[in-house]
């Protein structure tokens, strides 16, 4: 048996999971998932701003709110960009909601973005 240079024996302790004193985290309850979804929907509009819109326009050209097809494409690209940043900054919160809730949040974001674009183009 090796005791090291100071004649001290190292002891490693590994607890058996079967005797753990804390129960493992279970699935989130419906209340917790709903609370997280509301937090996501409440925080996403913070990412809708003129700088992000200007960045999108530099990539795809001017956003024409009168051309429905181009507007939908711009809104979707904008929303995807927002979701990438949101997932980087609040990834744990984003991953805590279901895929269905993520899609609902994206749809809500698209609605908010569309309204923002129309409002900005009226100026």
N, CA, C and O atoms as a MOPAC input file, in Angstrom:
PM7 MOZYME 1SCF
protein

 N      0.84900 1    -1.16700 1     0.00000 1
 C      0.00000 1     0.00000 1     0.00000 1
 C      0.89800 1     1.23500 1     0.00000 1
 O      1.88700 1     1.30100 1     0.73000 1
 N      0.53800 1     2.20300 1    -0.82600 1
 C      1.31600 1     3.42400 1    -0.97700 1
 C      0.76700 1     4.49500 1    -0.04300 1
 O     -0.43200 1     4.77000 1    -0.06100 1
 N      1.62400 1     5.10200 1     0.77000 1
 C      1.22900 1     6.12400 1     1.71400 1
 C      1.69200 1     7.51300 1     1.30400 1
 O      1.37400 1     8.48200 1     1.99400 1
 N      2.41400 1     7.64500 1     0.23000 1
 C      2.89400 1     8.94200 1    -0.21200 1
 C      4.14500 1     9.35800 1     0.52300 1
 O      4.63900 1     8.62700 1     1.38100 1
 N      4.65400 1    10.51000 1     0.19800 1
 C      5.93100 1    10.93800 1     0.76500 1
 C      5.80300 1    11.31300 1     2.23700 1
 O      6.81200 1    11.32000 1     2.94200 1
 N      4.60800 1    11.62500 1     2.73000 1
 C      4.44000 1    12.02900 1     4.12900 1
 C      3.84100 1    10.91800 1     4.98600 1
 O      3.39400 1    11.16000 1     6.10700 1
 N      3.83500 1     9.73000 1     4.46400 1
 C      3.26700 1     8.58700 1     5.17200 1
 C      1.81200 1     8.81800 1     5.59100 1
 O      1.40000 1     8.42900 1     6.68400 1
 N      1.04900 1     9.45200 1     4.71300 1
 C     -0.36800 1     9.68500 1     4.95300 1
 C     -1.14100 1     8.88700 1     3.91700 1
 O     -0.86700 1     8.96400 1     2.71900 1
 N     -2.09000 1     8.13700 1     4.38700 1
 C     -2.87400 1     7.30400 1     3.49200 1
 C     -4.09100 1     8.09600 1     3.00200 1
 O     -4.83000 1     8.67300 1     3.80000 1
 N     -4.28300 1     8.11600 1     1.70400 1
 C     -5.43500 1     8.79600 1     1.11900 1
 C     -6.62700 1     7.85200 1     1.11400 1
 O     -6.50500 1     6.67900 1     0.76200 1
 N     -7.77500 1     8.37800 1     1.50800 1
 C     -9.00000 1     7.57900 1     1.50100 1
 C    -10.00100 1     8.27800 1     0.59000 1
 O    -10.29700 1     9.46200 1     0.74600 1
 N    -10.50200 1     7.52100 1    -0.34800 1
 C    -11.52300 1     8.05000 1    -1.25000 1
 C    -12.85700 1     7.43100 1    -0.86500 1
 O    -12.96100 1     6.21900 1    -0.67500 1
 N    -13.86700 1     8.27100 1    -0.75300 1
 C    -15.16100 1     7.78400 1    -0.32100 1
 C    -16.16600 1     8.01000 1    -1.44400 1
 O    -16.34200 1     9.13400 1    -1.91700 1
 N    -16.81500 1     6.94500 1    -1.86100 1
 C    -17.85100 1     7.05100 1    -2.87800 1
 C    -19.13400 1     6.53000 1    -2.26400 1
 O    -19.21800 1     5.38600 1    -1.81900 1
 N    -20.14900 1     7.41700 1    -2.25200 1
 C    -21.41700 1     7.00800 1    -1.65900 1
 C    -22.20100 1     6.18100 1    -2.65800 1
 O    -22.20400 1     6.44900 1    -3.86000 1
 N    -22.84900 1     5.18900 1    -2.13600 1
 C    -23.72000 1     4.36500 1    -2.94700 1
 C    -25.01200 1     5.14800 1    -3.18700 1
 O    -25.63400 1     5.63300 1    -2.24200 1
 N    -25.40600 1     5.26700 1    -4.44800 1
 C    -26.60200 1     6.03100 1    -4.81600 1
 C    -27.84400 1     5.49400 1    -4.08900 1
 O    -28.77300 1     6.24700 1    -3.79700 1
 N    -27.84800 1     4.22500 1    -3.81200 1
 C    -28.99100 1     3.58300 1    -3.18000 1
 C    -29.24800 1     4.14800 1    -1.78200 1
 O    -30.37800 1     4.11800 1    -1.29400 1
 N    -28.20300 1     4.66000 1    -1.14600 1
 C    -28.32800 1     5.17900 1     0.21900 1
 C    -28.25000 1     6.71000 1     0.26900 1
 O    -27.95100 1     7.28600 1     1.31500 1
 N    -28.51500 1     7.35400 1    -0.85100 1
 C    -28.44600 1     8.81600 1    -0.90700 1
 C    -29.45200 1     9.43200 1     0.06000 1
 O    -30.54500 1     8.90200 1     0.26300 1
 N    -29.06900 1    10.54900 1     0.64600 1
 C    -29.92300 1    11.21000 1     1.62100 1
 C    -30.86200 1    12.21400 1     0.98000 1
 O    -31.78500 1    12.71000 1     1.62500 1
 N    -30.62700 1    12.51300 1    -0.28700 1
 C    -31.47800 1    13.46100 1    -1.01500 1
 C    -32.08900 1    12.71900 1    -2.19200 1
 O    -31.38800 1    12.05000 1    -2.95100 1
 N    -33.38100 1    12.84200 1    -2.33600 1
 C    -34.04400 1    12.20000 1    -3.46100 1
 C    -33.66500 1    12.92500 1    -4.75000 1
 O    -33.53300 1    14.14900 1    -4.75000 1
 N    -33.49200 1    12.19900 1    -5.83000 1
 C    -33.15300 1    12.85900 1    -7.08600 1
 C    -34.30800 1    13.73600 1    -7.56000 1
 O    -35.47100 1    13.49500 1    -7.23600 1
 N    -33.95500 1    14.75800 1    -8.33400 1
 C    -34.99300 1    15.63900 1    -8.84800 1
 C    -35.88500 1    14.85800 1    -9.79900 1
 O    -35.40500 1    14.11700 1   -10.65700 1
 N    -37.15800 1    15.03200 1    -9.63800 1
 C    -38.11800 1    14.37200 1   -10.50100 1
 C    -38.47400 1    15.27500 1   -11.67300 1
 O    -37.88700 1    16.34000 1   -11.86400 1
 N    -39.42400 1    14.83500 1   -12.42900 1
 C    -39.91800 1    15.65200 1   -13.52900 1
 C    -40.52400 1    16.93200 1   -12.96800 1
 O    -41.04900 1    16.95500 1   -11.85500 1
 N    -40.44300 1    17.99400 1   -13.76100 1
 C    -41.05500 1    19.24200 1   -13.32400 1
 C    -42.56900 1    19.09500 1   -13.35000 1
 O    -43.13100 1    18.40500 1   -14.20000 1
 N    -43.20200 1    19.74800 1   -12.41700 1
 C    -44.65900 1    19.70200 1   -12.36800 1
 C    -45.22200 1    20.62900 1   -13.43900 1
 O    -44.50600 1    21.45300 1   -14.00800 1
 N    -46.49000 1    20.48000 1   -13.69700 1
 C    -47.15300 1    21.34800 1   -14.67300 1
 C    -47.03100 1    22.81000 1   -14.24600 1
 O    -46.81500 1    23.69100 1   -15.07800 1
 N    -47.16900 1    23.06000 1   -12.94400 1
 C    -47.03800 1    24.42900 1   -12.43500 1
 C    -45.65000 1    24.99400 1   -12.73600 1
 O    -45.53000 1    26.13500 1   -13.18200 1
 N    -44.60100 1    24.20100 1   -12.49300 1
 C    -43.23100 1    24.67200 1   -12.72500 1
 C    -42.98400 1    24.94200 1   -14.21300 1
 O    -42.35700 1    25.94000 1   -14.56800 1
 N    -43.47700 1    24.05100 1   -15.08200 1
 C    -43.29700 1    24.25700 1   -16.51700 1
 C    -44.05800 1    25.49100 1   -16.99100 1
 O    -43.57000 1    26.23900 1   -17.83700 1
 N    -45.25400 1    25.70100 1   -16.44400 1
 C    -46.05500 1    26.87900 1   -16.81300 1
 C    -45.36100 1    28.15000 1   -16.33300 1
 O    -45.31400 1    29.14700 1   -17.05500 1
 N    -44.83100 1    28.11400 1   -15.12700 1
 C    -44.11600 1    29.27700 1   -14.58700 1
 C    -42.89400 1    29.59900 1   -15.45700 1
 O    -42.62600 1    30.76400 1   -15.75100 1
 N    -42.15900 1    28.56400 1   -15.86500 1
 C    -40.98900 1    28.76800 1   -16.71700 1
 C    -41.39300 1    29.31100 1   -18.08200 1
 O    -40.71900 1    30.18600 1   -18.62400 1
 N    -42.48600 1    28.80100 1   -18.64000 1
 C    -42.96700 1    29.28500 1   -19.94000 1
 C    -43.30900 1    30.77200 1   -19.85900 1
 O    -42.95100 1    31.55300 1   -20.74100 1
 N    -44.00100 1    31.14800 1   -18.79700 1
 C    -44.35600 1    32.56600 1   -18.62500 1
 C    -43.10700 1    33.43300 1   -18.49900 1
 O    -43.07400 1    34.55400 1   -19.00600 1
 N    -42.08700 1    32.92200 1   -17.82800 1
 C    -40.83300 1    33.67200 1   -17.69600 1
 C    -40.16300 1    33.83800 1   -19.05500 1
 O    -39.60600 1    34.89700 1   -19.34700 1
 N    -40.21200 1    32.80200 1   -19.88700 1
 C    -39.62700 1    32.88800 1   -21.23100 1
 C    -40.36700 1    33.94400 1   -22.04400 1
 O    -39.74500 1    34.81400 1   -22.65500 1
 N    -41.69700 1    33.86600 1   -22.05100 1
 C    -42.50900 1    34.81000 1   -22.83400 1
 C    -42.31200 1    36.23700 1   -22.33200 1
 O    -42.32900 1    37.18300 1   -23.12000 1
 N    -42.12900 1    36.39200 1   -21.04400 1
 C    -41.91500 1    37.72400 1   -20.45900 1
 C    -40.54000 1    38.28900 1   -20.83100 1
 O    -40.39500 1    39.50100 1   -20.98500 1
 N    -39.52700 1    37.41900 1   -20.97800 1
 C    -38.16400 1    37.88400 1   -21.24100 1
 C    -37.81800 1    38.02400 1   -22.72100 1
 O    -36.93100 1    38.80600 1   -23.06300 1
 N    -38.48300 1    37.30000 1   -23.59600 1
 C    -38.13000 1    37.35700 1   -25.02100 1
 C    -38.25900 1    38.75300 1   -25.63200 1
 O    -37.38600 1    39.13600 1   -26.41100 1
 N    -39.29400 1    39.53200 1   -25.32600 1
 C    -39.40300 1    40.86500 1   -25.95000 1
 C    -38.23400 1    41.80700 1   -25.65600 1
 O    -38.03400 1    42.78200 1   -26.38000 1
 N    -37.46600 1    41.53200 1   -24.61000 1
 C    -36.28300 1    42.36500 1   -24.34000 1
 C    -35.29300 1    42.31700 1   -25.48900 1
 O    -34.50700 1    43.24700 1   -25.66900 1
 N    -35.32000 1    41.25100 1   -26.26500 1
 C    -34.37300 1    41.06200 1   -27.36100 1
 C    -34.84800 1    41.71200 1   -28.66300 1
 O    -34.11600 1    41.71600 1   -29.65200 1
 N    -36.05400 1    42.25600 1   -28.67200 1
 C    -36.57900 1    42.91900 1   -29.86700 1
 C    -36.19800 1    44.39100 1   -29.78500 1
 O    -36.72300 1    45.12900 1   -28.95200 1
 N    -35.28100 1    44.81500 1   -30.65400 1
 C    -34.85400 1    46.21300 1   -30.63500 1
 C    -34.36700 1    46.65900 1   -32.01200 1
 O    -34.19000 1    45.84700 1   -32.92100 1
 N    -34.15600 1    47.96100 1   -32.14100 1
 C    -33.75500 1    48.53700 1   -33.43000 1
 C    -32.39500 1    48.04100 1   -33.89400 1
 O    -32.19600 1    47.81300 1   -35.08800 1
 N    -31.46400 1    47.87300 1   -32.97800 1
 C    -30.13300 1    47.40500 1   -33.37000 1
 C    -30.19700 1    46.03000 1   -34.03100 1
 O    -29.52700 1    45.78400 1   -35.03400 1
 N    -30.99200 1    45.15500 1   -33.47400 1
 C    -31.13400 1    43.81300 1   -34.04500 1
 C    -31.82900 1    43.90200 1   -35.40900 1
 O    -31.48000 1    43.17600 1   -36.33900 1
 N    -32.81000 1    44.79300 1   -35.51500 1
 C    -33.50300 1    44.97800 1   -36.79500 1
 C    -32.53100 1    45.52300 1   -37.84100 1
 O    -32.53500 1    45.07300 1   -38.98700 1
 N    -31.70200 1    46.48600 1   -37.45100 1
 C    -30.70000 1    47.03400 1   -38.37500 1
 C    -29.72000 1    45.95600 1   -38.82800 1
 O    -29.32400 1    45.91200 1   -39.99200 1
 N    -29.33600 1    45.09500 1   -37.90300 1
 C    -28.43100 1    43.99800 1   -38.23600 1
 C    -29.07600 1    43.05700 1   -39.25200 1
 O    -28.42300 1    42.60300 1   -40.19100 1
 N    -30.34900 1    42.77200 1   -39.05800 1
 C    -31.07000 1    41.90700 1   -39.99600 1
 C    -31.16800 1    42.56800 1   -41.36800 1
 O    -30.98600 1    41.91300 1   -42.39500 1
 N    -31.45800 1    43.86900 1   -41.37900 1
 C    -31.56000 1    44.58000 1   -42.65500 1
 C    -30.22400 1    44.59200 1   -43.39100 1
 O    -30.19700 1    44.57400 1   -44.62200 1
 N    -29.12400 1    44.62300 1   -42.65500 1
 C    -27.81700 1    44.59600 1   -43.31900 1
 C    -27.55500 1    43.23400 1   -43.95600 1
 O    -26.76700 1    43.12400 1   -44.89500 1
 N    -28.21900 1    42.19400 1   -43.43900 1
 C    -28.04700 1    40.84900 1   -43.99500 1
 C    -28.97300 1    40.58700 1   -45.17600 1
 O    -28.55100 1    40.02900 1   -46.18900 1
 N    -30.25200 1    40.99500 1   -45.04500 1
 C    -31.23800 1    40.62100 1   -46.06300 1
 C    -31.75900 1    41.78700 1   -46.88800 1
 O    -32.52100 1    41.58300 1   -47.83300 1
 N    -31.36600 1    42.98800 1   -46.55000 1
 C    -31.87800 1    44.16000 1   -47.25300 1
 C    -33.03300 1    44.77400 1   -46.47100 1
 O    -33.40800 1    44.28100 1   -45.40800 1
 N    -33.59200 1    45.85700 1   -47.01200 1
 C    -34.67400 1    46.55800 1   -46.29400 1
 C    -35.88800 1    45.65200 1   -46.06100 1
 O    -36.23900 1    44.82800 1   -46.90600 1
 N    -36.50300 1    45.82100 1   -44.92200 1
 C    -37.70300 1    45.05900 1   -44.58900 1
 C    -38.90000 1    45.81200 1   -45.13000 1
 O    -39.15100 1    46.95500 1   -44.74600 1
 N    -39.64100 1    45.17200 1   -46.02200 1
 C    -40.81900 1    45.77600 1   -46.63000 1
 C    -42.05100 1    45.16700 1   -45.97900 1
 O    -42.36100 1    43.99600 1   -46.19900 1
 N    -42.76200 1    45.97000 1   -45.16600 1
 C    -43.91700 1    45.44100 1   -44.45000 1
 C    -45.11500 1    45.24800 1   -45.37200 1
 O    -46.09600 1    44.61800 1   -44.97700 1
 N    -45.05500 1    45.78000 1   -46.59000 1
 C    -46.15900 1    45.62000 1   -47.53900 1
 C    -46.06300 1    44.30700 1   -48.30600 1
 O    -47.06700 1    43.82900 1   -48.83500 1
 N    -44.89100 1    43.72400 1   -48.37200 1
 C    -44.69900 1    42.44100 1   -49.05400 1
 C    -44.75700 1    41.32600 1   -48.00500 1
 O    -43.80500 1    41.10200 1   -47.25900 1
 N    -45.88900 1    40.64400 1   -47.97200 1
 C    -46.13800 1    39.64500 1   -46.92100 1
 C    -45.08600 1    38.54000 1   -46.88400 1
 O    -44.64600 1    38.13000 1   -45.81000 1
 N    -44.69100 1    38.06600 1   -48.04200 1
 C    -43.72400 1    36.96700 1   -48.10600 1
 C    -42.36900 1    37.37900 1   -47.52400 1
 O    -41.76300 1    36.63100 1   -46.75800 1
 N    -41.90300 1    38.56200 1   -47.88900 1
 C    -40.62700 1    39.04600 1   -47.35600 1
 C    -40.73300 1    39.36500 1   -45.86800 1
 O    -39.78500 1    39.15700 1   -45.11000 1
 N    -41.88400 1    39.86600 1   -45.46400 1
 C    -42.07800 1    40.18200 1   -44.04700 1
 C    -42.03000 1    38.91500 1   -43.20300 1
 O    -41.40000 1    38.89200 1   -42.14500 1
 N    -42.69300 1    37.86600 1   -43.66700 1
 C    -42.69100 1    36.59200 1   -42.93000 1
 C    -41.27400 1    36.03600 1   -42.83300 1
 O    -40.86400 1    35.55300 1   -41.77800 1
 N    -40.52800 1    36.10600 1   -43.93500 1
 C    -39.14600 1    35.61100 1   -43.91800 1
 C    -38.28600 1    36.42400 1   -42.94400 1
 O    -37.48600 1    35.86300 1   -42.19600 1
 N    -38.45700 1    37.73600 1   -42.96000 1
 C    -37.69400 1    38.60900 1   -42.05900 1
 C    -38.05200 1    38.33400 1   -40.59900 1
 O    -37.17100 1    38.26700 1   -39.74200 1
 N    -39.33400 1    38.17600 1   -40.32500 1
 C    -39.78700 1    37.90500 1   -38.95300 1
 C    -39.20000 1    36.58600 1   -38.45800 1
 O    -38.72900 1    36.50200 1   -37.32400 1
 N    -39.22700 1    35.55500 1   -39.30700 1
 C    -38.68600 1    34.25200 1   -38.90600 1
 C    -37.17600 1    34.30900 1   -38.66900 1
 O    -36.68200 1    33.71500 1   -37.71000 1
 N    -36.44100 1    35.01200 1   -39.52500 1
 C    -34.98800 1    35.13300 1   -39.32900 1
 C    -34.68400 1    35.91900 1   -38.06100 1
 O    -33.77500 1    35.57300 1   -37.30700 1
 N    -35.44600 1    36.96800 1   -37.83600 1
 C    -35.27300 1    37.77900 1   -36.63600 1
 C    -35.53300 1    36.92700 1   -35.39200 1
 O    -34.75700 1    36.95400 1   -34.43800 1
 N    -36.63500 1    36.17000 1   -35.41400 1
 C    -36.99500 1    35.33000 1   -34.26800 1
 C    -35.92700 1    34.26800 1   -34.02200 1
 O    -35.57800 1    33.99500 1   -32.87300 1
 N    -35.41000 1    33.67000 1   -35.08400 1
 C    -34.34700 1    32.67100 1   -34.91600 1
 C    -33.11200 1    33.28600 1   -34.27400 1
 O    -32.48800 1    32.67400 1   -33.40700 1
 N    -32.76100 1    34.49400 1   -34.69900 1
 C    -31.61400 1    35.19500 1   -34.12300 1
 C    -31.84500 1    35.48800 1   -32.63600 1
 O    -30.94600 1    35.31000 1   -31.81300 1
 N    -33.04300 1    35.93200 1   -32.30800 1
 C    -33.38500 1    36.20800 1   -30.91200 1
 C    -33.28400 1    34.92800 1   -30.08100 1
 O    -32.73600 1    34.94200 1   -28.97800 1
 N    -33.80800 1    33.83400 1   -30.60600 1
 C    -33.80800 1    32.57800 1   -29.84700 1
 C    -32.40000 1    32.03500 1   -29.63200 1
 O    -32.11900 1    31.42000 1   -28.60300 1
 N    -31.51700 1    32.26000 1   -30.59800 1
 C    -30.12200 1    31.83100 1   -30.42100 1
 C    -29.49800 1    32.59500 1   -29.25900 1
 O    -28.86100 1    32.00000 1   -28.38900 1
 N    -29.68300 1    33.91200 1   -29.24500 1
 C    -29.13600 1    34.71800 1   -28.15000 1
 C    -29.79300 1    34.36400 1   -26.81300 1
 O    -29.12200 1    34.27400 1   -25.78500 1
 N    -31.10400 1    34.16700 1   -26.84200 1
 C    -31.81300 1    33.83200 1   -25.60800 1
 C    -31.31400 1    32.49800 1   -25.06000 1
 O    -31.11400 1    32.35700 1   -23.85300 1
 N    -31.11500 1    31.53100 1   -25.93200 1
 C    -30.62800 1    30.21800 1   -25.49600 1
 C    -29.21800 1    30.31400 1   -24.92500 1
 O    -28.87100 1    29.56900 1   -24.00800 1
 N    -28.40200 1    31.22300 1   -25.45700 1
 C    -27.05700 1    31.42000 1   -24.91000 1
 C    -27.10700 1    32.07000 1   -23.53500 1
 O    -26.37400 1    31.67800 1   -22.62700 1
 N    -27.98100 1    33.07100 1   -23.38600 1
 C    -28.03600 1    33.82600 1   -22.13400 1
 C    -28.88700 1    33.15400 1   -21.06300 1
 O    -28.54200 1    33.19000 1   -19.88200 1
 N    -29.99400 1    32.54300 1   -21.46700 1
 C    -30.92900 1    31.91900 1   -20.52500 1
 C    -31.23300 1    30.49200 1   -20.94500 1
 O    -32.38900 1    30.06900 1   -20.96800 1
 N    -30.18600 1    29.76200 1   -21.27500 1
 C    -30.35000 1    28.41300 1   -21.80100 1
 C    -31.05700 1    27.46400 1   -20.85800 1
 O    -31.86200 1    26.63700 1   -21.28800 1
 N    -30.76500 1    27.57700 1   -19.59000 1
 C    -31.40200 1    26.67100 1   -18.62800 1
 C    -32.90900 1    26.89000 1   -18.60800 1
 O    -33.68400 1    25.93400 1   -18.56200 1
 N    -33.31800 1    28.14900 1   -18.64100 1
 C    -34.74200 1    28.46300 1   -18.65300 1
 C    -35.37900 1    27.96400 1   -19.94900 1
 O    -36.46800 1    27.39100 1   -19.92200 1
 N    -34.71300 1    28.17800 1   -21.07700 1
 C    -35.24100 1    27.74900 1   -22.37900 1
 C    -35.39200 1    26.23000 1   -22.42700 1
 O    -36.39600 1    25.71800 1   -22.92300 1
 N    -34.40500 1    25.51800 1   -21.91500 1
 C    -34.46300 1    24.05600 1   -21.94200 1
 C    -35.44900 1    23.48500 1   -20.92100 1
 O    -35.80300 1    22.30800 1   -20.99200 1
 N    -35.89000 1    24.30400 1   -19.98100 1
 C    -36.79600 1    23.80400 1   -18.94000 1
 C    -38.23600 1    23.69800 1   -19.42100 1
 O    -39.07100 1    23.10200 1   -18.74000 1
 N    -38.54000 1    24.26500 1   -20.58200 1
 C    -39.90800 1    24.17400 1   -21.09300 1
 C    -39.97300 1    23.10800 1   -22.18800 1
 O    -38.95900 1    22.74600 1   -22.78500 1
 N    -41.17000 1    22.62100 1   -22.43300 1
 C    -41.34900 1    21.55000 1   -23.41200 1
 C    -41.17600 1    22.08300 1   -24.83300 1
 O    -41.18700 1    23.29300 1   -25.05900 1
 N    -41.01800 1    21.16700 1   -25.78200 1
 C    -40.86400 1    21.56100 1   -27.18800 1
 C    -42.11000 1    22.29900 1   -27.67200 1
 O    -42.01300 1    23.25000 1   -28.44800 1
 N    -43.26800 1    21.86100 1   -27.21600 1
 C    -44.51700 1    22.53300 1   -27.59400 1
 C    -44.54100 1    23.97000 1   -27.05800 1
 O    -44.94900 1    24.89500 1   -27.76000 1
 N    -44.10400 1    24.14200 1   -25.82100 1
 C    -44.04900 1    25.48800 1   -25.23600 1
 C    -43.00700 1    26.34600 1   -25.94300 1
 O    -43.20700 1    27.55000 1   -26.10400 1
 N    -41.89300 1    25.74200 1   -26.36800 1
 C    -40.88500 1    26.48700 1   -27.12200 1
 C    -41.47600 1    26.99300 1   -28.43300 1
 O    -41.22700 1    28.13200 1   -28.82900 1
 N    -42.25700 1    26.15200 1   -29.10600 1
 C    -42.88600 1    26.57400 1   -30.35700 1
 C    -43.90100 1    27.68300 1   -30.10200 1
 O    -43.98700 1    28.63400 1   -30.87900 1
 N    -44.66800 1    27.57100 1   -29.02300 1
 C    -45.62800 1    28.61600 1   -28.67800 1
 C    -44.90900 1    29.92800 1   -28.36800 1
 O    -45.37200 1    31.00200 1   -28.75200 1
 N    -43.78300 1    29.83700 1   -27.67700 1
 C    -43.00100 1    31.03100 1   -27.36100 1
 C    -42.46900 1    31.66500 1   -28.64300 1
 O    -42.47000 1    32.88800 1   -28.78000 1
 N    -42.01500 1    30.83400 1   -29.58300 1
 C    -41.52400 1    31.36400 1   -30.86200 1
 C    -42.65700 1    32.03600 1   -31.62500 1
 O    -42.46200 1    33.10200 1   -32.20800 1
 N    -43.84400 1    31.42300 1   -31.62800 1
 C    -44.99400 1    32.03300 1   -32.30400 1
 C    -45.33700 1    33.37900 1   -31.68400 1
 O    -45.63200 1    34.34300 1   -32.39100 1
 N    -45.29500 1    33.43800 1   -30.35400 1
 C    -45.56100 1    34.70200 1   -29.65700 1
 C    -44.49500 1    35.74000 1   -30.01500 1
 O    -44.80600 1    36.91100 1   -30.23400 1
 N    -43.25500 1    35.30400 1   -30.07100 1
 C    -42.15600 1    36.19100 1   -30.44400 1
 C    -42.34900 1    36.71900 1   -31.86700 1
 O    -42.11200 1    37.89900 1   -32.12700 1
 N    -42.77300 1    35.86400 1   -32.77600 1
 C    -43.00500 1    36.28300 1   -34.16900 1
 C    -44.10800 1    37.33500 1   -34.24300 1
 O    -44.00500 1    38.29300 1   -35.01000 1
 N    -45.15900 1    37.15800 1   -33.44900 1
 C    -46.24600 1    38.13900 1   -33.41800 1
 C    -45.73600 1    39.48500 1   -32.91000 1
 O    -46.04700 1    40.53400 1   -33.47500 1
 N    -44.94900 1    39.44200 1   -31.83800 1
 C    -44.38000 1    40.67000 1   -31.27100 1
 C    -43.42500 1    41.33400 1   -32.27000 1
 O    -43.41900 1    42.55700 1   -32.40700 1
 N    -42.63000 1    40.53600 1   -32.95500 1
 C    -41.66200 1    41.05100 1   -33.91500 1
 C    -42.36800 1    41.71000 1   -35.09300 1
 O    -41.97400 1    42.78500 1   -35.54500 1
 N    -43.40200 1    41.06300 1   -35.57800 1
 C    -44.17700 1    41.60700 1   -36.69900 1
 C    -44.73700 1    42.98700 1   -36.32800 1
 O    -44.64000 1    43.93200 1   -37.11000 1
 N    -45.31700 1    43.09100 1   -35.13900 1
 C    -45.86300 1    44.36700 1   -34.67300 1
 C    -44.75100 1    45.41500 1   -34.56000 1
 O    -44.95200 1    46.57900 1   -34.90800 1
 N    -43.58900 1    45.00100 1   -34.07700 1
 C    -42.44000 1    45.91400 1   -33.94600 1
 C    -41.99700 1    46.42500 1   -35.31400 1
 O    -41.76300 1    47.62300 1   -35.48000 1
 N    -41.87900 1    45.53200 1   -36.29200 1
 C    -41.46900 1    45.93600 1   -37.63700 1
 C    -42.44700 1    46.94600 1   -38.22500 1
 O    -42.03700 1    47.96500 1   -38.78000 1
 N    -43.72300 1    46.66300 1   -38.10500 1
 C    -44.75800 1    47.56000 1   -38.65600 1
 C    -44.69300 1    48.91700 1   -37.96800 1
 O    -44.79200 1    49.95700 1   -38.62000 1
 N    -44.52700 1    48.90200 1   -36.65600 1
 C    -44.43500 1    50.15400 1   -35.90700 1
 C    -43.19500 1    50.95600 1   -36.32700 1
 O    -43.27600 1    52.17300 1   -36.49800 1
 N    -42.05500 1    50.28500 1   -36.49300 1
 C    -40.82000 1    50.96300 1   -36.85400 1
 C    -40.88800 1    51.54500 1   -38.26900 1
 O    -40.33000 1    52.61000 1   -38.53200 1
 N    -41.55900 1    50.85900 1   -39.16000 1
 C    -41.62800 1    51.32700 1   -40.55300 1
 C    -42.60800 1    52.47300 1   -40.71600 1
 O    -42.55500 1    53.18900 1   -41.71700 1
 N    -43.50500 1    52.66500 1   -39.75300 1
 C    -44.44000 1    53.80000 1   -39.77800 1
 C    -43.72500 1    55.09300 1   -39.42400 1
 O    -44.17700 1    56.17900 1   -39.78500 1
 N    -42.60400 1    54.97300 1   -38.71400 1
 C    -41.87000 1    56.17700 1   -38.25400 1
 C    -41.24800 1    56.90800 1   -39.41000 1
 O    -40.59800 1    57.93400 1   -39.21400 1

